[in-house]
Amino acid sequence: MQSLSPRARALGAAVLCLVIAVGAGLAVDSRLDRHWILRGLTVSLAICCAALLLTDQTRRLRQIITAIGLAMFGLIIPVSQTTWSKPPEIKFALQVATDAKNAAEKASSRSVTVANVKTAAEARGGAIGSFPTEKSPQVHGADAFPVIVRAKRDQGRPWACVSFTGTTAKVRPC
């Protein structure tokens, strides 16, 4: 069986890296920050590794380094970014954002209010605003967007920030 030419391997690897990067980026909920800058850097590094396949592959070490680079930048990093993009506090904030949006739509409102978010968070057993402590007794993030959403009423961190523009939610770690 005849082996593929270096150009065919390089083109195949570059296309595969692009497909994986775009697929992993689109697999994340649209309300989350998708880390496009980091994803773009890893795709460009993967394509650089694919470009190394175009060069003369006379040394075995160069082939090994290229294969490791392609695996890391083309597969492992994009997939792990997608897997780690939703920790429990972000999942809770996404559920609260969905519930708040549904409540606003049910009330025929054109925008989601802080009260909608508070009601949705409390209905799921959480709370909004920072957790008051002896060191900082004042509650922050409970009266205007971005609202701090806590998954547990009696626990401070970790938390997430939820903001709305009309009925479009934006969830991010804060």
Helices and strands as residue ranges (DSSP letters): H 6-26, H 36-54, H 60-71, I 72-76, H 77-83, H 88-106, H 114-123, E 127-128, E 147-150, E 159-165, E 168-173
